[in-house]
């Protein structure tokens, strides 16, 4: 008679299997996130080569654009947990998945138009917000090339949601890697005038990003249409056909996601505005420190995206134990990684900053400020990882309204409120802004974790 495995051995096996499944889904998403961060990091590096003025101006423009892009992206990615839930209920849910994808692209097209209208007036808006006229004018020039990248970026996110729901994210990573190389080479050529191309300066940097994302969206679209793992869904079939019920459901679920993401993204954009009130060196230093923090953030972001899919599959199967394992697995991996990154930032701040700014006399004030900002950024790494994975876990339960409220309160009331007081009333300047951001992230992470822990009592689990 064969020995049956003990309950402890069985539990260990299923947790080990969940870790493997989560990592198998997450690592291409993480690497894809890193490559997307590297695209923006490349823009920052190239702007740094143009000089502190170009770096500061592009930072103002980028942060304004990203606050709008993140909001639109929140609407689009709401389709991913819905596709995952349908696939959890029935593996061959071809029609349902195709319709969710189609309407996510419709939502992207509808959302991007008002965003473009705002970005077309970037310089006037920045001046109205109290920014320096010369910086605002240069930011407007940059944005006149950059703003058009929003639509292909959002289409790429819709395709990414479709491919991730099928747990085949390797193609996302492959296309993203190609995008990093293209953006670096084309940006260098168009900004400084190489390979026979005109030297377009800061406008060339913005135009490069639009071209890069257009090519990436087209490439991933070709994969989704032609690859044997995806073509049975015929995602481009009857693309003109409306489905207003699904459109409304995506907007209904996506609006809280959009406001949650926007609350975090916009709070960093406002932080750049506060830096602008302090001085040009503070803006440039903030751009560098924020870019470093953004790179590390891509890992828990990918784990949060994997958690949305894995929890969503358990939700669709009405398997409370499976979704519990999926959520906690992603949370442990995300916070563990960010703890390691906090130690790296504390230990090697100058080496990290040197990747973006050469250690010259003219850059010395910016480098010193960036190092002080990184000291605080290291402190909130763990909280940043916890809140983004926590949001992904709850998103898999299709729970988005309360996470939105948590984000708005934490980022704006605590984060900006405390940052403004520390920066201006207590004369801590840029370091005070970063300390406020850290406090806001800590508050949001605690509230997200509380809601996940109480999910059964709050009625968030699917009916059995």
TASUL-V455354 format. One record per pair of residues at least 12 apart in sequence whose ideal C-beta (glycine too) atoms are under 8 Angstrom apart, sorted by the first residue. I is the first residue (numbers start at 1). J is the second residue. If there is no record, write none. Layout:
BEGIN
I,J  I,J
END
This chain:
BEGIN
14,325  15,325  15,329  18,310  18,322  18,325  18,326  18,329  19,329  19,333  21,310  22,303  22,306  22,307  22,310  22,326  22,329  22,330  22,333  23,333  24,167  25,164  25,167  25,169  25,306  25,309  25,310  26,302  26,303  26,305  26,306  26,330  26,333  27,302  28,169  28,170  28,172  28,173  29,164  29,169  29,172  29,173  29,302  29,305  29,306  30,298  30,299  30,301  30,302  30,303  31,173  31,176  31,177  31,302  32,160  32,169  32,172  32,173  32,176  32,302  33,298  33,299  33,301  33,302  33,305  34,295  34,298  34,299  35,173  35,176  35,177  35,179  35,180  36,176  36,179  36,298  37,291  37,294  37,295  37,297  37,298  38,180  38,295  39,179  39,180  39,183  39,209  39,212  40,62  40,291  40,294  41,291  41,294  41,295  41,356  42,180  42,183  42,184  42,187  43,58  43,62  43,183  43,187  43,205  43,208  43,209  44,58  44,59  44,287  44,288  44,291  44,356  45,355  45,356  46,187  46,188  46,191  46,205  47,59  47,202  47,205  48,288  48,356  48,357  49,191  49,192  50,191  50,201  50,202  52,280  52,281  52,284  52,362  52,363  52,366  53,134  53,135  53,138  53,280  54,138  54,201  54,202  55,284  55,287  56,135  56,276  56,280  56,283  56,284  56,287  57,135  57,136  57,138  57,139  57,142  57,202  58,138  58,139  58,142  58,202  58,205  58,287  59,272  59,283  59,284  59,286  59,287  60,126  60,131  60,135  60,136  60,139  60,272  60,273  60,276  60,283  61,122  61,126  61,139  61,140  61,142  61,143  61,146  61,206  62,146  63,268  63,269  63,272  63,273  64,119  64,122  64,125  64,126  64,139  64,143  64,269  65,119  65,122  65,143  65,146  65,147  65,150  66,265  66,269  67,262  67,265  67,266  67,269  68,115  68,118  68,119  68,150  69,115  69,150  69,153  69,154  69,265  70,258  70,261  70,262  70,264  70,265  70,266  71,111  71,115  71,258  71,259  71,261  71,262  71,265  71,266  72,108  72,111  72,112  72,115  72,150  72,154  72,258  73,153  73,154  73,157  73,258  73,261  74,254  74,255  74,257  74,258  74,259  74,260  74,261  74,262  75,107  75,108  75,111  75,250  75,251  75,254  75,255  75,257  75,258  76,104  76,105  76,107  76,108  76,111  76,154  76,157  76,158  76,161  76,250  76,254  77,104  77,157  77,161  77,254  77,257  78,104  78,250  78,251  78,253  78,254  78,257  78,400  79,100  79,101  79,103  79,104  79,107  79,158  79,161  79,162  79,250  79,254  80,161  80,162  80,164  80,165  80,305  80,308  80,309  80,312  81,253  81,308  81,309  81,312  81,315  81,395  81,396  81,398  82,100  82,249  82,250  82,253  82,398  83,96  83,97  83,100  83,101  83,161  83,162  83,165  84,165  84,308  84,309  84,312  84,313  84,315  84,316  84,396  85,312  85,313  85,315  85,316  85,398  86,100  86,316  87,165  87,166  87,313  87,316  88,312  88,313  88,314  88,315  88,316  88,317  89,316  89,317  94,232  94,233  94,234  97,162  97,165  97,233  98,233  98,234  98,235  98,237  99,243  99,246  100,246  100,250  101,158  101,159  101,161  101,162  101,233  101,235  102,235  102,238  102,239  102,241  102,243  103,243  103,246  103,247  103,250  104,158  104,161  104,250  105,155  105,158  105,239  106,242  106,247  107,247  107,250  107,251  107,254  108,151  108,154  108,155  108,157  108,158  109,151  111,154  112,150  112,151  112,154  115,150  116,147  116,148  116,150  119,143  119,147  119,150  120,144  120,147  122,136  122,139  122,140  122,143  122,144  122,147  123,136  123,137  123,139  123,140  124,136  124,140  126,139  126,140  129,273  130,273  130,276  130,277  131,273  131,276  132,276  132,280  135,276  135,280  135,283  138,202  141,201  141,202  141,203  141,206  142,202  142,203  142,205  142,206  143,206  144,203  144,206  145,200  145,203  145,204  145,205  145,206  145,207  145,208  145,209  145,210  146,205  146,206  146,207  146,209  146,210  147,206  147,210  148,210  149,206  149,209  149,210  149,212  149,213  149,214  152,210  152,213  152,214  152,216  152,217  152,218  153,213  153,217  155,217  155,221  156,213  156,216  156,217  156,220  159,217  159,220  159,221  159,224  160,172  160,220  162,224  162,230  162,233  162,235  163,220  163,223  163,224  163,230  164,305  164,306  164,309  165,309  165,312  166,229  166,230  167,309  168,229  168,230  171,220  171,223  171,227  172,220  175,216  175,219  175,220  175,223  176,216  178,216  178,219  179,212  179,213  179,215  179,216  182,211  182,212  182,215  183,208  183,209  183,212  186,208  186,211  186,212  187,204  187,205  187,208  187,209  190,204  190,205  190,207  190,208  191,204  191,205  191,208  221,236  253,398  253,400  254,400  256,400  256,401  256,403  256,404  257,395  257,400  257,404  259,404  259,407  259,408  260,391  260,400  260,403  260,404  260,406  260,407  260,408  263,404  263,407  263,408  263,410  263,411  263,412  264,407  264,411  264,444  266,411  267,411  267,412  267,415  267,416  267,437  267,440  268,290  268,437  270,416  271,286  271,416  271,419  271,433  271,434  271,437  272,286  272,287  272,290  274,419  274,420  274,423  274,433  275,430  275,433  278,423  278,429  278,430  281,365  281,366  281,369  282,369  282,429  282,430  284,366  285,366  285,367  285,368  285,369  285,370  285,373  285,430  286,369  286,370  286,373  286,430  286,433  288,353  288,356  288,357  288,366  288,370  289,353  289,370  289,373  289,374  289,377  289,434  290,377  291,356  292,345  292,352  292,353  292,355  292,356  292,374  292,377  293,374  293,377  293,381  293,384  296,337  296,338  296,341  296,345  296,381  297,384  297,385  297,388  299,334  299,337  299,338  299,341  299,385  300,334  300,335  300,337  300,338  300,384  300,385  300,386  300,388  300,389  301,388  303,330  303,333  303,334  303,337  303,389  303,392  304,330  304,334  304,388  304,389  304,390  304,391  304,392  304,393  304,395  305,392  306,330  306,392  307,326  307,327  307,329  307,330  307,331  307,389  307,392  307,393  307,395  307,396  308,392  308,393  308,395  308,396  309,396  310,323  310,326  310,327  310,329  310,330  310,396  311,323  311,326  311,327  311,392  311,393  311,395  311,396  311,397  312,395  312,396  312,398  313,326  314,326  314,396  315,396  315,397  315,398  315,462  316,462  318,462  318,463  318,464  320,456  320,461  320,462  320,464  323,396  323,397  323,461  326,393  326,396  327,393  327,396  327,452  330,389  330,392  330,393  331,386  331,389  331,390  331,393  331,449  331,452  334,385  334,386  334,388  334,389  335,382  335,385  335,386  335,389  337,385  338,381  338,382  338,384  338,385  338,386  339,381  339,382  341,378  341,381  342,378  342,379  342,381  342,382  343,378  344,378  345,374  345,375  345,377  345,378  345,381  346,375  346,378  349,370  349,371  349,374  349,375  350,367  350,371  352,374  353,367  353,370  353,371  353,374  357,370  369,430  372,430  372,431  373,430  373,431  373,434  376,431  376,434  376,435  376,437  376,438  377,434  377,438  379,438  380,437  380,438  380,441  380,442  383,438  383,441  383,442  383,444  383,445  384,441  384,445  386,445  386,448  386,449  387,441  387,444  387,445  387,448  390,403  390,445  390,448  390,449  390,451  390,452  391,403  391,407  391,448  393,448  393,452  394,448  394,451  394,452  394,455  394,460  397,455  397,460  397,461  399,451  399,455  399,460  402,451  403,448  403,451  406,443  406,444  406,447  406,448  406,451  407,444  409,443  410,440  410,441  410,443  410,444  410,447  411,440  411,441  411,444  412,440  414,436  414,439  414,440  414,443  415,436  415,437  415,439  415,440  415,441  415,443  416,436  416,440  417,436  418,435  418,436  418,439  418,440  419,432  419,433  419,434  419,435  419,436  419,437  419,439  419,440  420,433  420,436  421,436  422,435  422,436  423,436
END
